[in-house]
Amino acid sequence: MIAKNETVEQACQRILAAFFVKYPNPDLQAEANRILKEFLAQKIPMKGKPSGWAGGIVYAAANRYRRACGVQGLLN
Protein backbone atom coordinates (compact mmCIF):
# COMPACT_ATOMS: atom_id res chain seq x y z
CA MET A 1 0.00 0.00 0.00
CA ILE A 2 1.29 3.45 -0.91
CA ALA A 3 0.99 6.29 1.59
CA LYS A 4 -0.79 9.34 0.17
CA ASN A 5 2.34 11.48 -0.06
CA GLU A 6 4.63 8.66 -1.20
CA THR A 7 5.40 8.43 -4.91
CA VAL A 8 5.65 5.15 -6.78
CA GLU A 9 9.41 5.66 -7.00
CA GLN A 10 9.74 6.19 -3.23
CA ALA A 11 7.53 3.18 -2.52
CA CYS A 12 9.62 1.04 -4.87
CA GLN A 13 12.83 2.14 -3.15
CA ARG A 14 11.31 1.38 0.25
CA ILE A 15 10.14 -2.08 -0.87
CA LEU A 16 13.57 -2.90 -2.33
CA ALA A 17 15.27 -1.80 0.88
CA ALA A 18 12.91 -3.94 2.98
CA PHE A 19 13.52 -6.94 0.69
CA PHE A 20 17.29 -6.70 1.05
CA VAL A 21 17.03 -6.35 4.83
CA LYS A 22 15.21 -9.68 4.89
CA TYR A 23 17.34 -11.33 2.15
CA PRO A 24 20.77 -9.65 2.23
CA ASN A 25 22.73 -9.81 -1.02
CA PRO A 26 24.95 -6.73 -1.54
CA ASP A 27 25.73 -7.48 -5.19
CA LEU A 28 22.10 -8.02 -6.14
CA GLN A 29 21.05 -4.97 -4.14
CA ALA A 30 23.56 -2.78 -5.96
CA GLU A 31 22.35 -4.08 -9.33
CA ALA A 32 18.66 -3.57 -8.40
CA ASN A 33 19.37 -0.02 -7.22
CA ARG A 34 21.27 0.69 -10.44
CA ILE A 35 18.36 -0.55 -12.56
CA LEU A 36 15.84 1.52 -10.58
CA LYS A 37 18.10 4.57 -10.91
CA GLU A 38 18.18 4.07 -14.70
CA PHE A 39 14.37 3.90 -14.84
CA LEU A 40 14.08 7.08 -12.79
CA ALA A 41 16.66 8.91 -14.95
CA GLN A 42 14.72 8.07 -18.11
CA LYS A 43 11.49 9.46 -16.62
CA ILE A 44 9.60 6.27 -17.48
CA PRO A 45 6.10 6.41 -15.99
CA MET A 46 5.90 3.57 -13.48
CA LYS A 47 2.28 2.53 -13.75
CA GLY A 48 1.01 -0.30 -11.59
CA LYS A 49 1.95 -1.47 -8.14
CA PRO A 50 5.36 -0.53 -6.73
CA SER A 51 5.71 -4.06 -5.37
CA GLY A 52 5.36 -5.39 -8.92
CA TRP A 53 8.10 -3.08 -10.14
CA ALA A 54 10.38 -3.97 -7.23
CA GLY A 55 9.79 -7.69 -7.74
CA GLY A 56 10.39 -7.38 -11.47
CA ILE A 57 13.63 -5.49 -10.94
CA VAL A 58 14.93 -8.11 -8.49
CA TYR A 59 13.87 -10.94 -10.81
CA ALA A 60 15.53 -9.34 -13.83
CA ALA A 61 18.73 -8.56 -11.94
CA ALA A 62 18.93 -12.04 -10.40
CA ASN A 63 18.33 -13.86 -13.68
CA ARG A 64 20.26 -11.63 -16.07
CA TYR A 65 23.12 -14.04 -16.76
CA ARG A 66 21.32 -17.34 -16.32
CA ARG A 67 21.12 -19.61 -19.29
CA ALA A 68 17.62 -20.44 -20.41
CA CYS A 69 16.58 -24.05 -20.84
CA GLY A 70 13.75 -25.49 -22.89
CA VAL A 71 12.28 -22.63 -24.88
CA GLN A 72 15.07 -20.45 -26.23
CA GLY A 73 15.19 -16.98 -24.66
CA LEU A 74 12.81 -17.93 -21.85
CA LEU A 75 13.75 -18.92 -18.31
CA ASN A 76 11.79 -21.99 -17.28
MARPA-463106 format. One line per field, with one value per residue: x negated, y, z of N, C-alpha, C in turn. Coordinates in pm, 1 decimal. Each point is the difference from the previous one (the first is absolute). Last residue first. Layout:
<pts>
nu	(X, ...)
nv	(Y, ...)
nw	(Z, ...)
cau	(X, ...)
cav	(Y, ...)
caw	(Z, ...)
cu	(X, ...)
cv	(Y, ...)
cw	(Z, ...)
</pts>
This chain:
<pts>
nu	(-1284.9, -148.9, -119.5, -211.0, 24.7, 202.4, -167.8, -316.2, -378.5, -369.6, -192.2, -107.9, 316.7, 290.6, 52.6, 176.5, 458.8, 311.4, 67.2, 277.9, 464.1, 223.6, 111.2, 378.7, 417.2, 144.3, 202.6, 437.8, 227.3, -220.1, -380.2, -274.9, -464.8, -437.9, -497.5, -266.3, 156.9, -104.8, -427.6, -81.6, 113.2, -316.8, -353.3, 79.4, -25.0, -430.2, -203.6, 139.7, -178.7, -411.3, -4.1, 322.0, 368.1, 507.4, 296.3, -71.4, 83.3, 447.1, 148.0, -122.6, 252.1, 405.7, -12.5, -44.3, 388.1, 291.0, -99.0, 129.7, 450.1, 167.5, 217.7, 315.8, 384.5, -118.4, 10.5, -18.0)
nv	(-2105.4, 403.9, 183.4, 39.9, -452.2, -458.4, -366.3, 188.7, 438.2, 287.3, 430.3, 457.7, 329.3, -32.8, 263.3, 437.8, 33.2, -45.4, 368.0, 341.6, -68.5, 72.4, 442.8, 182.9, -113.1, 218.3, 428.6, 49.4, 236.5, 305.5, 371.2, 315.2, 226.0, 263.5, -54.8, -67.8, -333.0, -452.6, -145.6, -113.7, -432.6, -338.2, -36.1, -215.9, -467.6, -191.0, -22.6, -346.2, -430.1, -89.9, -74.4, -287.9, -194.9, -16.1, 228.5, 453.5, 141.2, 109.7, 435.8, 352.9, 55.5, 229.8, 470.9, 224.1, 53.2, 348.2, 426.8, 97.2, 105.3, 381.1, 247.8, 217.7, -246.3, -506.2, -519.6, -569.7)
nw	(-1770.5, -371.3, -502.9, -437.4, -256.4, 202.4, 265.1, 360.5, 114.7, 284.0, 295.1, 162.3, 183.3, 422.7, 407.3, -81.5, -111.5, 351.8, 285.9, -154.0, 19.0, 410.9, 107.5, -209.5, 173.4, 388.0, -37.4, -316.9, -429.7, -387.2, -103.6, -387.4, -160.3, -35.2, 36.8, 392.2, 303.7, -91.2, 120.7, 448.3, 143.7, -69.6, 305.9, 409.8, 6.7, 28.9, 423.4, 282.6, -58.2, 204.4, 476.4, 315.8, 418.1, 187.2, 290.0, -79.1, -436.5, -130.8, 101.3, -286.3, -393.5, 32.7, 5.8, -410.8, -253.7, 114.1, -161.3, -441.4, -83.0, 318.4, 447.0, 309.1, 168.1, 118.8, -143.7, 1.1)
cau	(105.5, -39.8, 97.4, 25.8, -111.9, 34.0, 130.6, 9.0, 134.7, 25.2, 32.9, -103.5, -58.8, -1.0, -45.4, -140.0, -83.3, 1.9, -80.2, -139.7, -50.6, -17.3, -112.7, -122.5, -21.4, -51.8, -143.4, -37.1, 18.4, 139.9, 7.0, 111.3, 100.2, 134.6, 65.1, -70.7, 34.1, 141.1, 10.7, -53.9, 103.5, 109.1, -47.6, 0.5, 140.8, 52.0, -63.5, 58.0, 132.3, -18.8, -51.5, -85.2, -118.7, -83.3, 42.0, -21.0, -140.7, -31.9, 56.0, -80.8, -130.1, 24.7, 26.9, -126.9, -83.0, 52.6, -37.2, -144.3, -27.0, 7.1, -113.2, -104.3, 50.6, 48.7, -77.7, 84.1)
cav	(-93.8, -76.0, 3.6, 138.0, 92.8, 98.4, -25.4, -140.4, -54.2, -58.0, -141.9, -79.5, 61.8, -97.0, -131.4, 9.2, 26.2, -118.3, -103.5, 44.7, -16.1, -142.6, -44.3, 54.5, -68.6, -132.3, 8.1, -8.3, -127.8, -29.8, -129.8, -4.6, -97.3, 55.4, 6.2, 97.6, 133.5, 26.8, 19.9, 133.3, 95.9, -10.9, 59.2, 145.9, 42.3, -10.6, 105.7, 127.0, 9.4, 12.0, 131.1, -37.4, 79.3, -90.1, -137.6, -17.9, -31.5, -132.4, -98.3, 4.4, -62.0, -144.3, -50.9, 3.1, -105.2, -126.9, -10.8, -17.6, -138.3, -25.3, -77.5, 91.5, 104.5, 112.0, 123.2, 117.9)
caw	(42.5, 118.9, 106.8, 39.9, -14.3, -103.0, -61.7, -41.8, -12.3, -131.3, 2.1, -65.9, -118.6, -108.9, 47.5, 41.1, -117.6, -85.8, 66.5, -3.1, -135.9, -25.6, 82.2, -57.8, -127.6, 34.9, 26.4, 141.0, 68.1, 27.6, 65.6, 95.2, -44.5, 21.1, -130.4, -83.1, 47.9, -28.9, -144.7, -28.2, 39.4, -97.0, -126.2, 17.0, 2.3, -136.8, -79.0, 41.5, -60.9, -144.5, -40.7, -113.0, -35.0, -80.2, 29.2, 143.3, 21.7, -53.0, 93.2, 122.2, -28.5, -11.4, 134.5, 72.3, -58.5, 49.2, 140.6, 6.7, -39.3, -142.8, -49.0, -45.5, -89.1, 79.5, -11.5, 0.0)
cu	(-6.9, 115.9, -52.1, 99.0, 42.6, -109.9, 24.4, 139.2, -5.2, 139.0, 31.7, 27.4, -96.2, -67.2, -16.6, -54.9, -147.5, -92.8, -8.3, -90.1, -146.0, -57.2, -28.4, -121.8, -127.3, -24.5, -59.9, -151.4, -46.7, 10.7, 144.1, 14.9, 113.9, 109.4, 142.7, 66.7, -65.1, 36.1, 144.0, 8.5, -44.3, 110.1, 110.7, -45.6, 10.0, 145.6, 53.1, -58.0, 66.6, 133.9, -15.2, -53.0, -81.2, -125.6, -89.3, 31.9, -38.3, -143.8, -32.6, 48.4, -87.8, -130.6, 18.4, 16.4, -135.0, -84.5, 47.1, -47.0, -149.6, -27.0, 17.3, -121.9, -108.5, 37.2, 63.0, -88.8)
cv	(-20.6, -87.7, -83.5, 12.8, 142.1, 105.2, 95.5, -22.5, -146.1, -61.6, -48.1, -150.1, -92.9, 50.0, -99.6, -136.9, 3.5, 18.7, -124.3, -104.8, 39.4, -26.5, -148.2, -49.8, 47.1, -83.3, -135.8, 8.6, 7.2, -137.1, -27.0, -141.9, 0.1, -91.0, 53.9, 16.8, 108.3, 142.8, 29.5, 31.8, 142.1, 100.7, -0.9, 70.7, 151.0, 46.7, -0.4, 115.8, 132.6, 17.7, 17.9, 131.4, -62.0, 73.9, -102.6, -144.5, -1.0, -38.2, -142.4, -104.1, -3.7, -74.0, -151.2, -58.0, -6.7, -115.3, -132.4, -18.0, -27.7, -147.7, -27.1, -72.5, 89.6, 112.8, 106.3, 124.5)
cw	(149.3, 41.9, 116.3, 113.9, 35.8, -4.5, -114.0, -59.3, -39.9, -0.4, -140.4, 3.9, -74.2, -127.0, -114.3, 40.5, 36.4, -120.4, -88.0, 63.6, -12.6, -137.9, -24.3, 76.7, -67.7, -125.8, 35.0, 16.8, 143.5, 65.0, 41.6, 55.2, 100.2, -55.3, 7.4, -136.1, -85.2, 38.7, -41.7, -149.4, -31.6, 31.8, -104.9, -126.6, 14.9, -7.0, -142.7, -81.0, 35.7, -71.3, -150.8, -58.1, -114.4, -45.7, -70.1, 36.6, 148.2, 34.3, -45.4, 100.5, 125.3, -28.4, -1.7, 139.9, 71.9, -50.8, 58.3, 144.0, 11.5, -26.8, -149.5, -55.8, -56.5, -95.1, 89.9, 0.0)
</pts>
